[in-house]
Amino acid sequence: MNEDEPMNPVICTWSAELPAGTEVIWPDGCRDVIAIMPAGQPAALLCSALDESARHIQCQTATRFMGIRLAPGVRFAWEREAPAMLLSDRYLQRWSAPLLQLTDQHSEAQNSSTSTDNLLRYLQQQIDNHAITPPEWINAYLLELAEQDGDYRPPGASVHRPRSERNMRRLLVEYTGRPPRYWQQLARIRATARAIAGSDEPLAALAAEYHFADQAHMSRDIRRWLGCTPAMLRADNNGNDQRANNLARLSAPDAFTLI
């Protein structure tokens, strides 16, 4: 495989409708191009930042979100020379005019699959036209980091990639804005949280299985990354299937999804 061969820039498409209030979004290692459509208000188009902690979204009114999840390392021209820009939200004003017309059509036909398809098609077209995709080895490297329990180890040779460890680290930050340690910690916390929400195994045993120093260490890291406790990941408040919802959110396509 040629090292310059691009990877697929899109992991998945998604949509959600949230009521007025606050919603917590957990970091998944991905940025998203998101159409934000509050009821009775103008739509906006956002490219989200690469988060390292839970994000709190405040909806003033019922709001529909529709987005395209970008693979790690996908950038746009204005970000290419400044990796720090990947760590901040950016409103895509230049793409917004056609979006307003499409969202007007969408509001007139909320249940129209054609309207939804048109919105996603527009977003996909903008990404196809403007996204700069990283080389394929980025995806393979992240998957390897996700499987590592300790310090960095040089990856195998299944995908052609830079020769030195130093170059790997430098290019990973250049393409994604984050160093290997960020990706290792994120992969571990998401895998641990899935195991907590998806089983009744004792927390101390899970802490050992996922190579935390102890249960308290695991709890601190979950709170830092996700803004909740292990007990909250397993809780069902008033029988509302919150635990199942947590597991579904943690199992959704993320930066470590093989595409």
Salt bridges, closest charged atoms under 4 A:
GLU17 OE1 - ARG64 NH1 3.50
ASP28 OD2 - ARG69 NE 3.68
ASP32 OD2 - ARG69 NE 3.09
ASP51 OD2 - ARG55 NE 2.84
GLU52 OE1 - ARG178 NH1 3.50
GLU79 OE2 - ARG31 NH1 2.71
ASP89 OD2 - ARG55 NH1 2.79
GLU144 OE1 - ARG161 NH1 3.21
ASP149 OD2 - HIS211 NE2 3.18
GLU165 OE2 - ARG169 NE 3.21
GLU174 OE1 - ARG170 NH1 3.51
ASP200 OD1 - ARG243 NH2 3.01
ASP221 OD2 - ARG188 NH2 3.85
ASP221 OD2 - HIS217 NE2 3.58
ASP254 OD2 - ARG190 NE 2.87
